[in-house]
Amino acid sequence: MHQHRHHDLGPSYSGTVMLDLGGDSGALIIHTGRDLHGREIEISRADRDGPRTHSAVRERHVLDGVFHSAVYPDLEAGVYTVWWDDDTPAGAISVTGGSIAEFVWPTSSPSRKD
């Protein structure tokens, strides 16, 4: 079983994350609680058998306050599975070219479908 790594990452501030938006390229932000700080969250294209990609949850300082999220800055448009763990999806989200999609991390483990 894949172990989700934890990182000791400092906060990011407004203007420090670059998103590549336009054409067929979009971005995804997964909003989490503080308890996931440093955890890697994996995503994968829902319509393809292929590799997963991950991003670490970091503390984000923005004009509206402080929150925790994982950011995926350059994604091909399509539907993505957000993974709770190696085998259990937390949900799915559609990423559209030129836009930022937002997903809220579930507060409890989703039901596993076998």
Biopython code that builds the backbone (N, CA, C, O; Angstrom):
import numpy as np
from Bio.PDB.StructureBuilder import StructureBuilder

atoms = [
    (1, "MET", "N", (0.830, -1.185, 0.000)),
    (1, "MET", "CA", (0.000, 0.000, 0.000)),
    (1, "MET", "C", (0.872, 1.245, 0.000)),
    (1, "MET", "O", (1.846, 1.326, 0.748)),
    (2, "HIS", "N", (0.532, 2.190, -0.816)),
    (2, "HIS", "CA", (1.265, 3.454, -0.906)),
    (2, "HIS", "C", (1.074, 4.249, 0.377)),
    (2, "HIS", "O", (-0.049, 4.399, 0.860)),
    (3, "GLN", "N", (2.143, 4.745, 0.913)),
    (3, "GLN", "CA", (2.061, 5.603, 2.094)),
    (3, "GLN", "C", (2.044, 7.057, 1.638)),
    (3, "GLN", "O", (2.921, 7.496, 0.894)),
    (4, "HIS", "N", (1.047, 7.790, 2.088)),
    (4, "HIS", "CA", (1.002, 9.210, 1.773)),
    (4, "HIS", "C", (2.050, 9.905, 2.624)),
    (4, "HIS", "O", (2.006, 9.865, 3.853)),
    (5, "ARG", "N", (2.973, 10.528, 1.960)),
    (5, "ARG", "CA", (4.043, 11.205, 2.672)),
    (5, "ARG", "C", (3.526, 12.473, 3.320)),
    (5, "ARG", "O", (2.563, 13.089, 2.862)),
    (6, "HIS", "N", (4.180, 12.835, 4.376)),
    (6, "HIS", "CA", (3.880, 14.094, 5.051)),
    (6, "HIS", "C", (5.112, 14.978, 4.944)),
    (6, "HIS", "O", (6.244, 14.510, 5.058)),
    (7, "HIS", "N", (4.875, 16.243, 4.728)),
    (7, "HIS", "CA", (5.957, 17.195, 4.561)),
    (7, "HIS", "C", (5.804, 18.314, 5.587)),
    (7, "HIS", "O", (4.694, 18.660, 5.992)),
    (8, "ASP", "N", (6.924, 18.861, 5.990)),
    (8, "ASP", "CA", (6.916, 20.019, 6.867)),
    (8, "ASP", "C", (7.145, 21.241, 5.986)),
    (8, "ASP", "O", (8.272, 21.709, 5.825)),
    (9, "LEU", "N", (6.054, 21.744, 5.421)),
    (9, "LEU", "CA", (6.138, 22.843, 4.470)),
    (9, "LEU", "C", (5.689, 24.141, 5.119)),
    (9, "LEU", "O", (4.716, 24.173, 5.873)),
    (10, "GLY", "N", (6.399, 25.190, 4.819)),
    (10, "GLY", "CA", (6.004, 26.500, 5.306)),
    (10, "GLY", "C", (4.796, 27.009, 4.539)),
    (10, "GLY", "O", (4.400, 26.409, 3.540)),
    (11, "PRO", "N", (4.215, 28.095, 4.986)),
    (11, "PRO", "CA", (3.027, 28.648, 4.334)),
    (11, "PRO", "C", (3.362, 29.271, 2.976)),
    (11, "PRO", "O", (4.509, 29.623, 2.702)),
    (12, "SER", "N", (2.347, 29.394, 2.148)),
    (12, "SER", "CA", (2.481, 30.165, 0.914)),
    (12, "SER", "C", (1.654, 31.436, 1.081)),
    (12, "SER", "O", (0.725, 31.490, 1.887)),
    (13, "TYR", "N", (2.004, 32.438, 0.317)),
    (13, "TYR", "CA", (1.357, 33.748, 0.435)),
    (13, "TYR", "C", (0.770, 34.156, -0.908)),
    (13, "TYR", "O", (1.112, 33.578, -1.940)),
    (14, "SER", "N", (-0.111, 35.150, -0.898)),
    (14, "SER", "CA", (-0.728, 35.650, -2.129)),
    (14, "SER", "C", (0.345, 35.923, -3.173)),
    (14, "SER", "O", (1.363, 36.554, -2.890)),
    (15, "GLY", "N", (0.100, 35.437, -4.379)),
    (15, "GLY", "CA", (1.024, 35.678, -5.481)),
    (15, "GLY", "C", (2.167, 34.704, -5.593)),
    (15, "GLY", "O", (2.990, 34.846, -6.497)),
    (16, "THR", "N", (2.261, 33.706, -4.709)),
    (16, "THR", "CA", (3.387, 32.773, -4.769)),
    (16, "THR", "C", (3.072, 31.487, -5.522)),
    (16, "THR", "O", (3.984, 30.706, -5.795)),
    (17, "VAL", "N", (1.809, 31.242, -5.867)),
    (17, "VAL", "CA", (1.429, 30.057, -6.627)),
    (17, "VAL", "C", (1.003, 30.512, -8.017)),
    (17, "VAL", "O", (0.096, 31.331, -8.164)),
    (18, "MET", "N", (1.664, 29.977, -9.028)),
    (18, "MET", "CA", (1.354, 30.328, -10.411)),
    (18, "MET", "C", (0.458, 29.250, -11.010)),
    (18, "MET", "O", (0.771, 28.063, -10.928)),
    (19, "LEU", "N", (-0.656, 29.662, -11.612)),
    (19, "LEU", "CA", (-1.578, 28.746, -12.255)),
    (19, "LEU", "C", (-1.513, 28.961, -13.765)),
    (19, "LEU", "O", (-1.540, 30.096, -14.240)),
    (20, "ASP", "N", (-1.427, 27.851, -14.519)),
    (20, "ASP", "CA", (-1.377, 27.920, -15.979)),
    (20, "ASP", "C", (-2.777, 27.671, -16.510)),
    (20, "ASP", "O", (-3.190, 26.523, -16.672)),
    (21, "LEU", "N", (-3.513, 28.757, -16.783)),
    (21, "LEU", "CA", (-4.904, 28.660, -17.215)),
    (21, "LEU", "C", (-5.044, 29.131, -18.654)),
    (21, "LEU", "O", (-4.385, 30.081, -19.077)),
    (22, "GLY", "N", (-5.902, 28.462, -19.393)),
    (22, "GLY", "CA", (-6.184, 28.895, -20.756)),
    (22, "GLY", "C", (-6.228, 27.717, -21.699)),
    (22, "GLY", "O", (-5.601, 26.687, -21.450)),
    (23, "GLY", "N", (-6.966, 27.867, -22.780)),
    (23, "GLY", "CA", (-7.099, 26.775, -23.738)),
    (23, "GLY", "C", (-7.663, 25.547, -23.058)),
    (23, "GLY", "O", (-8.759, 25.596, -22.500)),
    (24, "ASP", "N", (-6.933, 24.448, -23.097)),
    (24, "ASP", "CA", (-7.366, 23.184, -22.507)),
    (24, "ASP", "C", (-6.714, 22.956, -21.143)),
    (24, "ASP", "O", (-6.712, 21.832, -20.642)),
    (25, "SER", "N", (-6.167, 24.002, -20.542)),
    (25, "SER", "CA", (-5.455, 23.879, -19.270)),
    (25, "SER", "C", (-6.223, 24.587, -18.155)),
    (25, "SER", "O", (-6.580, 25.760, -18.269)),
    (26, "GLY", "N", (-6.466, 23.842, -17.074)),
    (26, "GLY", "CA", (-7.146, 24.394, -15.904)),
    (26, "GLY", "C", (-6.359, 24.075, -14.652)),
    (26, "GLY", "O", (-5.246, 23.554, -14.723)),
    (27, "ALA", "N", (-6.930, 24.385, -13.520)),
    (27, "ALA", "CA", (-6.280, 24.140, -12.236)),
    (27, "ALA", "C", (-7.306, 23.601, -11.252)),
    (27, "ALA", "O", (-8.512, 23.743, -11.451)),
    (28, "LEU", "N", (-6.810, 22.981, -10.192)),
    (28, "LEU", "CA", (-7.654, 22.415, -9.146)),
    (28, "LEU", "C", (-7.110, 22.826, -7.794)),
    (28, "LEU", "O", (-5.906, 22.759, -7.545)),
    (29, "ILE", "N", (-8.011, 23.252, -6.923)),
    (29, "ILE", "CA", (-7.666, 23.513, -5.516)),
    (29, "ILE", "C", (-8.526, 22.589, -4.668)),
    (29, "ILE", "O", (-9.751, 22.575, -4.791)),
    (30, "ILE", "N", (-7.864, 21.809, -3.796)),
    (30, "ILE", "CA", (-8.580, 20.954, -2.859)),
    (30, "ILE", "C", (-8.476, 21.607, -1.485)),
    (30, "ILE", "O", (-7.388, 21.711, -0.918)),
    (31, "HIS", "N", (-9.615, 22.043, -0.958)),
    (31, "HIS", "CA", (-9.671, 22.684, 0.353)),
    (31, "HIS", "C", (-9.773, 21.603, 1.432)),
    (31, "HIS", "O", (-10.592, 20.688, 1.340)),
    (32, "THR", "N", (-8.934, 21.728, 2.444)),
    (32, "THR", "CA", (-8.907, 20.745, 3.532)),
    (32, "THR", "C", (-8.922, 21.477, 4.868)),
    (32, "THR", "O", (-8.965, 22.706, 4.924)),
    (33, "GLY", "N", (-8.887, 20.711, 5.913)),
    (33, "GLY", "CA", (-8.700, 21.267, 7.243)),
    (33, "GLY", "C", (-7.224, 21.321, 7.591)),
    (33, "GLY", "O", (-6.386, 20.743, 6.899)),
    (34, "ARG", "N", (-6.923, 22.008, 8.653)),
    (34, "ARG", "CA", (-5.547, 22.137, 9.143)),
    (34, "ARG", "C", (-4.919, 20.782, 9.479)),
    (34, "ARG", "O", (-3.702, 20.617, 9.398)),
    (35, "ASP", "N", (-5.761, 19.814, 9.857)),
    (35, "ASP", "CA", (-5.261, 18.495, 10.255)),
    (35, "ASP", "C", (-4.553, 17.749, 9.122)),
    (35, "ASP", "O", (-3.819, 16.797, 9.390)),
    (36, "LEU", "N", (-4.751, 18.151, 7.871)),
    (36, "LEU", "CA", (-4.086, 17.488, 6.748)),
    (36, "LEU", "C", (-2.813, 18.212, 6.298)),
    (36, "LEU", "O", (-2.207, 17.835, 5.295)),
    (37, "HIS", "N", (-2.412, 19.243, 7.031)),
    (37, "HIS", "CA", (-1.204, 19.988, 6.670)),
    (37, "HIS", "C", (-0.038, 19.021, 6.433)),
    (37, "HIS", "O", (0.277, 18.194, 7.289)),
    (38, "GLY", "N", (0.599, 19.137, 5.259)),
    (38, "GLY", "CA", (1.753, 18.317, 4.928)),
    (38, "GLY", "C", (1.425, 17.013, 4.231)),
    (38, "GLY", "O", (2.322, 16.377, 3.678)),
    (39, "ARG", "N", (0.181, 16.596, 4.237)),
    (39, "ARG", "CA", (-0.191, 15.335, 3.597)),
    (39, "ARG", "C", (-0.278, 15.509, 2.084)),
    (39, "ARG", "O", (-0.746, 16.541, 1.603)),
    (40, "GLU", "N", (0.167, 14.509, 1.337)),
    (40, "GLU", "CA", (0.018, 14.501, -0.107)),
    (40, "GLU", "C", (-1.349, 13.927, -0.467)),
    (40, "GLU", "O", (-1.750, 12.894, 0.068)),
    (41, "ILE", "N", (-2.055, 14.586, -1.362)),
    (41, "ILE", "CA", (-3.333, 14.097, -1.862)),
    (41, "ILE", "C", (-3.148, 13.781, -3.344)),
    (41, "ILE", "O", (-2.662, 14.606, -4.118)),
    (42, "GLU", "N", (-3.552, 12.560, -3.719)),
    (42, "GLU", "CA", (-3.402, 12.121, -5.102)),
    (42, "GLU", "C", (-4.685, 12.338, -5.899)),
    (42, "GLU", "O", (-5.794, 12.243, -5.375)),
    (43, "ILE", "N", (-4.492, 12.636, -7.195)),
    (43, "ILE", "CA", (-5.597, 12.726, -8.133)),
    (43, "ILE", "C", (-5.206, 11.951, -9.390)),
    (43, "ILE", "O", (-4.024, 11.711, -9.636)),
    (44, "SER", "N", (-6.205, 11.563, -10.182)),
    (44, "SER", "CA", (-5.943, 10.928, -11.470)),
    (44, "SER", "C", (-7.097, 11.216, -12.408)),
    (44, "SER", "O", (-8.210, 11.501, -11.965)),
    (45, "ARG", "N", (-6.835, 11.142, -13.700)),
    (45, "ARG", "CA", (-7.899, 11.308, -14.684)),
    (45, "ARG", "C", (-8.886, 10.166, -14.516)),
    (45, "ARG", "O", (-8.479, 9.007, -14.436)),
    (46, "ALA", "N", (-10.176, 10.471, -14.460)),
    (46, "ALA", "CA", (-11.212, 9.460, -14.263)),
    (46, "ALA", "C", (-11.435, 8.637, -15.525)),
    (46, "ALA", "O", (-11.891, 7.496, -15.444)),
    (47, "ASP", "N", (-11.121, 9.197, -16.685)),
    (47, "ASP", "CA", (-11.393, 8.519, -17.946)),
    (47, "ASP", "C", (-10.191, 7.788, -18.525)),
    (47, "ASP", "O", (-10.243, 7.325, -19.664)),
    (48, "ARG", "N", (-9.108, 7.677, -17.762)),
    (48, "ARG", "CA", (-7.892, 7.032, -18.257)),
    (48, "ARG", "C", (-7.265, 6.180, -17.165)),
    (48, "ARG", "O", (-7.319, 6.508, -15.980)),
    (49, "ASP", "N", (-6.673, 5.082, -17.601)),
    (49, "ASP", "CA", (-5.806, 4.332, -16.694)),
    (49, "ASP", "C", (-4.428, 4.936, -16.837)),
    (49, "ASP", "O", (-3.776, 4.783, -17.870)),
    (50, "GLY", "N", (-4.005, 5.592, -15.842)),
    (50, "GLY", "CA", (-2.710, 6.252, -15.939)),
    (50, "GLY", "C", (-2.205, 6.609, -14.572)),
    (50, "GLY", "O", (-2.823, 6.286, -13.558)),
    (51, "PRO", "N", (-1.086, 7.272, -14.549)),
    (51, "PRO", "CA", (-0.474, 7.605, -13.263)),
    (51, "PRO", "C", (-1.289, 8.647, -12.502)),
    (51, "PRO", "O", (-2.032, 9.445, -13.074)),
    (52, "ARG", "N", (-1.115, 8.596, -11.210)),
    (52, "ARG", "CA", (-1.692, 9.629, -10.346)),
    (52, "ARG", "C", (-0.656, 10.714, -10.147)),
    (52, "ARG", "O", (0.547, 10.485, -10.273)),
    (53, "THR", "N", (-1.144, 11.885, -9.837)),
    (53, "THR", "CA", (-0.247, 12.971, -9.466)),
    (53, "THR", "C", (-0.643, 13.418, -8.065)),
    (53, "THR", "O", (-1.771, 13.182, -7.633)),
    (54, "HIS", "N", (0.263, 14.052, -7.365)),
    (54, "HIS", "CA", (-0.053, 14.468, -5.998)),
    (54, "HIS", "C", (0.435, 15.883, -5.737)),
    (54, "HIS", "O", (1.285, 16.424, -6.444)),
    (55, "SER", "N", (-0.135, 16.449, -4.702)),
    (55, "SER", "CA", (0.272, 17.756, -4.215)),
    (55, "SER", "C", (0.122, 17.737, -2.699)),
    (55, "SER", "O", (-0.778, 17.087, -2.166)),
    (56, "ALA", "N", (0.998, 18.444, -2.017)),
    (56, "ALA", "CA", (0.947, 18.494, -0.561)),
    (56, "ALA", "C", (0.026, 19.616, -0.085)),
    (56, "ALA", "O", (-0.030, 20.687, -0.689)),
    (57, "VAL", "N", (-0.679, 19.360, 0.982)),
    (57, "VAL", "CA", (-1.527, 20.369, 1.619)),
    (57, "VAL", "C", (-0.618, 21.361, 2.342)),
    (57, "VAL", "O", (0.267, 20.982, 3.109)),
    (58, "ARG", "N", (-0.862, 22.635, 2.074)),
    (58, "ARG", "CA", (-0.070, 23.693, 2.704)),
    (58, "ARG", "C", (-0.979, 24.749, 3.289)),
    (58, "ARG", "O", (-2.134, 24.895, 2.887)),
    (59, "GLU", "N", (-0.446, 25.473, 4.232)),
    (59, "GLU", "CA", (-1.138, 26.631, 4.774)),
    (59, "GLU", "C", (-1.027, 27.754, 3.752)),
    (59, "GLU", "O", (0.064, 28.064, 3.274)),
    (60, "ARG", "N", (-2.176, 28.368, 3.415)),
    (60, "ARG", "CA", (-2.214, 29.427, 2.400)),
    (60, "ARG", "C", (-2.685, 30.734, 3.044)),
    (60, "ARG", "O", (-3.767, 30.795, 3.628)),
    (61, "HIS", "N", (-1.873, 31.760, 2.931)),
    (61, "HIS", "CA", (-2.226, 33.092, 3.434)),
    (61, "HIS", "C", (-2.695, 33.926, 2.249)),
    (61, "HIS", "O", (-1.925, 34.193, 1.326)),
    (62, "VAL", "N", (-3.956, 34.336, 2.277)),
    (62, "VAL", "CA", (-4.529, 35.151, 1.207)),
    (62, "VAL", "C", (-5.265, 36.337, 1.829)),
    (62, "VAL", "O", (-5.353, 36.450, 3.051)),
    (63, "LEU", "N", (-5.783, 37.208, 0.989)),
    (63, "LEU", "CA", (-6.462, 38.402, 1.495)),
    (63, "LEU", "C", (-7.624, 38.071, 2.428)),
    (63, "LEU", "O", (-7.891, 38.814, 3.373)),
    (64, "ASP", "N", (-8.317, 36.961, 2.169)),
    (64, "ASP", "CA", (-9.483, 36.578, 2.977)),
    (64, "ASP", "C", (-9.127, 35.853, 4.267)),
    (64, "ASP", "O", (-10.019, 35.548, 5.059)),
    (65, "GLY", "N", (-7.845, 35.568, 4.501)),
    (65, "GLY", "CA", (-7.462, 34.873, 5.717)),
    (65, "GLY", "C", (-6.481, 33.751, 5.438)),
    (65, "GLY", "O", (-5.709, 33.803, 4.481)),
    (66, "VAL", "N", (-6.522, 32.741, 6.283)),
    (66, "VAL", "CA", (-5.616, 31.604, 6.183)),
    (66, "VAL", "C", (-6.448, 30.343, 6.007)),
    (66, "VAL", "O", (-7.417, 30.125, 6.735)),
    (67, "PHE", "N", (-6.070, 29.518, 5.044)),
    (67, "PHE", "CA", (-6.732, 28.235, 4.879)),
    (67, "PHE", "C", (-5.705, 27.204, 4.438)),
    (67, "PHE", "O", (-4.559, 27.554, 4.152)),
    (68, "HIS", "N", (-6.100, 25.948, 4.379)),
    (68, "HIS", "CA", (-5.226, 24.850, 3.976)),
    (68, "HIS", "C", (-5.754, 24.235, 2.690)),
    (68, "HIS", "O", (-6.955, 24.013, 2.538)),
    (69, "SER", "N", (-4.835, 23.961, 1.764)),
    (69, "SER", "CA", (-5.253, 23.376, 0.495)),
    (69, "SER", "C", (-4.081, 22.730, -0.220)),
    (69, "SER", "O", (-2.914, 23.008, 0.060)),
    (70, "ALA", "N", (-4.437, 21.852, -1.159)),
    (70, "ALA", "CA", (-3.488, 21.299, -2.124)),
    (70, "ALA", "C", (-3.830, 21.940, -3.462)),
    (70, "ALA", "O", (-5.006, 22.050, -3.812)),
    (71, "VAL", "N", (-2.822, 22.362, -4.211)),
    (71, "VAL", "CA", (-3.043, 23.059, -5.472)),
    (71, "VAL", "C", (-2.400, 22.255, -6.609)),
    (71, "VAL", "O", (-1.259, 21.804, -6.508)),
    (72, "TYR", "N", (-3.158, 22.091, -7.678)),
    (72, "TYR", "CA", (-2.712, 21.407, -8.891)),
    (72, "TYR", "C", (-2.786, 22.455, -10.002)),
    (72, "TYR", "O", (-3.871, 22.704, -10.527)),
    (73, "PRO", "N", (-1.662, 23.077, -10.378)),
    (73, "PRO", "CA", (-1.691, 24.289, -11.182)),
    (73, "PRO", "C", (-1.866, 24.122, -12.688)),
    (73, "PRO", "O", (-2.244, 25.088, -13.350)),
    (74, "ASP", "N", (-1.616, 22.974, -13.249)),
    (74, "ASP", "CA", (-1.604, 22.831, -14.707)),
    (74, "ASP", "C", (-2.192, 21.474, -15.078)),
    (74, "ASP", "O", (-1.459, 20.503, -15.264)),
    (75, "LEU", "N", (-3.517, 21.410, -15.186)),
    (75, "LEU", "CA", (-4.193, 20.149, -15.491)),
    (75, "LEU", "C", (-4.915, 20.239, -16.825)),
    (75, "LEU", "O", (-5.541, 21.250, -17.146)),
    (76, "GLU", "N", (-4.818, 19.173, -17.587)),
    (76, "GLU", "CA", (-5.594, 19.059, -18.814)),
    (76, "GLU", "C", (-7.069, 18.972, -18.439)),
    (76, "GLU", "O", (-7.426, 18.282, -17.485)),
    (77, "ALA", "N", (-7.922, 19.664, -19.181)),
    (77, "ALA", "CA", (-9.357, 19.638, -18.906)),
    (77, "ALA", "C", (-9.870, 18.203, -18.902)),
    (77, "ALA", "O", (-9.446, 17.381, -19.713)),
    (78, "GLY", "N", (-10.787, 17.910, -17.980)),
    (78, "GLY", "CA", (-11.377, 16.578, -17.874)),
    (78, "GLY", "C", (-11.880, 16.328, -16.472)),
    (78, "GLY", "O", (-11.820, 17.207, -15.613)),
    (79, "VAL", "N", (-12.376, 15.124, -16.241)),
    (79, "VAL", "CA", (-12.864, 14.728, -14.924)),
    (79, "VAL", "C", (-11.739, 14.002, -14.193)),
    (79, "VAL", "O", (-11.073, 13.131, -14.753)),
    (80, "TYR", "N", (-11.542, 14.380, -12.930)),
    (80, "TYR", "CA", (-10.480, 13.804, -12.103)),
    (80, "TYR", "C", (-11.069, 13.131, -10.876)),
    (80, "TYR", "O", (-12.038, 13.610, -10.288)),
    (81, "THR", "N", (-10.463, 12.006, -10.501)),
    (81, "THR", "CA", (-10.782, 11.346, -9.241)),
    (81, "THR", "C", (-9.830, 11.884, -8.188)),
    (81, "THR", "O", (-8.622, 11.953, -8.413)),
    (82, "VAL", "N", (-10.373, 12.266, -7.036)),
    (82, "VAL", "CA", (-9.576, 12.678, -5.883)),
    (82, "VAL", "C", (-9.545, 11.460, -4.962)),
    (82, "VAL", "O", (-10.594, 10.919, -4.611)),
    (83, "TRP", "N", (-8.339, 11.026, -4.568)),
    (83, "TRP", "CA", (-8.186, 9.777, -3.810)),
    (83, "TRP", "C", (-8.059, 10.027, -2.315)),
    (83, "TRP", "O", (-7.199, 10.790, -1.873)),
    (84, "TRP", "N", (-8.935, 9.369, -1.530)),
    (84, "TRP", "CA", (-8.880, 9.405, -0.076)),
    (84, "TRP", "C", (-7.660, 8.628, 0.413)),
    (84, "TRP", "O", (-6.928, 9.074, 1.296)),
    (85, "ASP", "N", (-7.462, 7.450, -0.189)),
    (85, "ASP", "CA", (-6.293, 6.611, 0.069)),
    (85, "ASP", "C", (-6.000, 5.860, -1.224)),
    (85, "ASP", "O", (-6.536, 6.218, -2.273)),
    (86, "ASP", "N", (-5.168, 4.840, -1.173)),
    (86, "ASP", "CA", (-4.785, 4.125, -2.388)),
    (86, "ASP", "C", (-5.963, 3.520, -3.136)),
    (86, "ASP", "O", (-5.931, 3.427, -4.363)),
    (87, "ASP", "N", (-6.993, 3.111, -2.421)),
    (87, "ASP", "CA", (-8.090, 2.361, -3.024)),
    (87, "ASP", "C", (-9.440, 3.063, -3.005)),
    (87, "ASP", "O", (-10.357, 2.630, -3.704)),
    (88, "THR", "N", (-9.591, 4.113, -2.241)),
    (88, "THR", "CA", (-10.901, 4.725, -2.016)),
    (88, "THR", "C", (-10.967, 6.139, -2.580)),
    (88, "THR", "O", (-10.219, 7.020, -2.154)),
    (89, "PRO", "N", (-11.868, 6.354, -3.542)),
    (89, "PRO", "CA", (-12.034, 7.727, -4.037)),
    (89, "PRO", "C", (-12.729, 8.604, -2.994)),
    (89, "PRO", "O", (-13.653, 8.162, -2.311)),
    (90, "ALA", "N", (-12.274, 9.836, -2.884)),
    (90, "ALA", "CA", (-12.943, 10.823, -2.023)),
    (90, "ALA", "C", (-14.025, 11.545, -2.810)),
    (90, "ALA", "O", (-14.921, 12.151, -2.224)),
    (91, "GLY", "N", (-13.946, 11.483, -4.142)),
    (91, "GLY", "CA", (-14.919, 12.137, -4.998)),
    (91, "GLY", "C", (-14.334, 12.402, -6.362)),
    (91, "GLY", "O", (-13.214, 11.992, -6.666)),
    (92, "ALA", "N", (-15.102, 13.088, -7.178)),
    (92, "ALA", "CA", (-14.668, 13.445, -8.530)),
    (92, "ALA", "C", (-14.932, 14.930, -8.757)),
    (92, "ALA", "O", (-15.826, 15.519, -8.151)),
    (93, "ILE", "N", (-14.138, 15.515, -9.638)),
    (93, "ILE", "CA", (-14.268, 16.941, -9.930)),
    (93, "ILE", "C", (-13.938, 17.172, -11.399)),
    (93, "ILE", "O", (-13.014, 16.564, -11.940)),
    (94, "SER", "N", (-14.686, 18.040, -12.030)),
    (94, "SER", "CA", (-14.457, 18.381, -13.429)),
    (94, "SER", "C", (-13.586, 19.633, -13.513)),
    (94, "SER", "O", (-13.891, 20.662, -12.910)),
    (95, "VAL", "N", (-12.507, 19.523, -14.268)),
    (95, "VAL", "CA", (-11.605, 20.648, -14.503)),
    (95, "VAL", "C", (-11.848, 21.139, -15.929)),
    (95, "VAL", "O", (-11.808, 20.358, -16.879)),
    (96, "THR", "N", (-12.097, 22.419, -16.066)),
    (96, "THR", "CA", (-12.373, 23.046, -17.360)),
    (96, "THR", "C", (-11.201, 23.941, -17.742)),
    (96, "THR", "O", (-10.635, 24.630, -16.894)),
    (97, "GLY", "N", (-10.842, 23.928, -19.016)),
    (97, "GLY", "CA", (-9.768, 24.796, -19.481)),
    (97, "GLY", "C", (-10.073, 26.254, -19.175)),
    (97, "GLY", "O", (-11.202, 26.712, -19.350)),
    (98, "GLY", "N", (-9.066, 26.973, -18.721)),
    (98, "GLY", "CA", (-9.216, 28.386, -18.415)),
    (98, "GLY", "C", (-9.847, 28.690, -17.073)),
    (98, "GLY", "O", (-10.085, 29.857, -16.759)),
    (99, "SER", "N", (-10.131, 27.653, -16.258)),
    (99, "SER", "CA", (-10.834, 27.848, -14.983)),
    (99, "SER", "C", (-10.124, 27.149, -13.833)),
    (99, "SER", "O", (-9.257, 26.297, -14.027)),
    (100, "ILE", "N", (-10.521, 27.539, -12.638)),
    (100, "ILE", "CA", (-10.044, 26.890, -11.419)),
    (100, "ILE", "C", (-11.207, 26.108, -10.824)),
    (100, "ILE", "O", (-12.242, 26.684, -10.490)),
    (101, "ALA", "N", (-11.039, 24.801, -10.693)),
    (101, "ALA", "CA", (-12.039, 23.958, -10.047)),
    (101, "ALA", "C", (-11.697, 23.863, -8.565)),
    (101, "ALA", "O", (-10.523, 23.877, -8.195)),
    (102, "GLU", "N", (-12.718, 23.768, -7.715)),
    (102, "GLU", "CA", (-12.490, 23.667, -6.271)),
    (102, "GLU", "C", (-13.230, 22.459, -5.723)),
    (102, "GLU", "O", (-14.389, 22.216, -6.058)),
    (103, "PHE", "N", (-12.536, 21.704, -4.873)),
    (103, "PHE", "CA", (-13.065, 20.493, -4.258)),
    (103, "PHE", "C", (-12.879, 20.619, -2.753)),
    (103, "PHE", "O", (-11.803, 21.000, -2.291)),
    (104, "VAL", "N", (-13.904, 20.306, -1.995)),
    (104, "VAL", "CA", (-13.810, 20.351, -0.529)),
    (104, "VAL", "C", (-13.591, 18.931, -0.030)),
    (104, "VAL", "O", (-14.407, 18.042, -0.277)),
    (105, "TRP", "N", (-12.487, 18.725, 0.673)),
    (105, "TRP", "CA", (-12.133, 17.418, 1.219)),
    (105, "TRP", "C", (-13.219, 16.958, 2.189)),
    (105, "TRP", "O", (-13.640, 17.735, 3.045)),
    (106, "PRO", "N", (-13.684, 15.702, 2.073)),
    (106, "PRO", "CA", (-14.733, 15.214, 2.985)),
    (106, "PRO", "C", (-14.250, 15.196, 4.438)),
    (106, "PRO", "O", (-13.065, 15.003, 4.709)),
    (107, "THR", "N", (-15.176, 15.398, 5.351)),
    (107, "THR", "CA", (-14.817, 15.404, 6.773)),
    (107, "THR", "C", (-14.724, 14.006, 7.365)),
    (107, "THR", "O", (-14.184, 13.827, 8.456)),
    (108, "SER", "N", (-15.257, 13.000, 6.641)),
    (108, "SER", "CA", (-15.113, 11.622, 7.093)),
    (108, "SER", "C", (-14.877, 10.738, 5.883)),
    (108, "SER", "O", (-15.191, 11.116, 4.755)),
    (109, "SER", "N", (-14.325, 9.567, 6.123)),
    (109, "SER", "CA", (-13.982, 8.639, 5.066)),
    (109, "SER", "C", (-15.204, 8.263, 4.225)),
    (109, "SER", "O", (-16.238, 7.868, 4.763)),
    (110, "PRO", "N", (-15.074, 8.391, 2.901)),
    (110, "PRO", "CA", (-16.190, 7.980, 2.050)),
    (110, "PRO", "C", (-16.347, 6.463, 2.070)),
    (110, "PRO", "O", (-15.405, 5.741, 2.396)),
    (111, "SER", "N", (-17.531, 5.984, 1.722)),
    (111, "SER", "CA", (-17.767, 4.544, 1.645)),
    (111, "SER", "C", (-16.937, 3.969, 0.531)),
    (111, "SER", "O", (-16.853, 4.537, -0.558)),
    (112, "ARG", "N", (-16.329, 2.851, 0.805)),
    (112, "ARG", "CA", (-15.507, 2.175, -0.179)),
    (112, "ARG", "C", (-16.387, 1.294, -1.041)),
    (112, "ARG", "O", (-17.213, 0.541, -0.525)),
    (113, "LYS", "N", (-16.213, 1.384, -2.366)),
    (113, "LYS", "CA", (-16.985, 0.565, -3.308)),
    (113, "LYS", "C", (-16.084, -0.509, -3.875)),
    (113, "LYS", "O", (-15.087, -0.199, -4.528)),
    (114, "ASP", "N", (-16.410, -1.744, -3.643)),
    (114, "ASP", "CA", (-15.619, -2.858, -4.180)),
    (114, "ASP", "C", (-16.296, -3.465, -5.373)),
    (114, "ASP", "O", (-15.779, -4.416, -5.959)),
]
sb = StructureBuilder()
sb.init_structure("model")
sb.init_model(0)
sb.init_chain("A")
sb.init_seg("    ")
for serial, (resi, resn, name, xyz) in enumerate(atoms, 1):
    if name == "N":
        sb.init_residue(resn, " ", resi, " ")
    sb.init_atom(name, np.array(xyz, "f"), 0.0, 1.0, " ", f" {name:<3s}", serial, name[0])
structure = sb.get_structure()
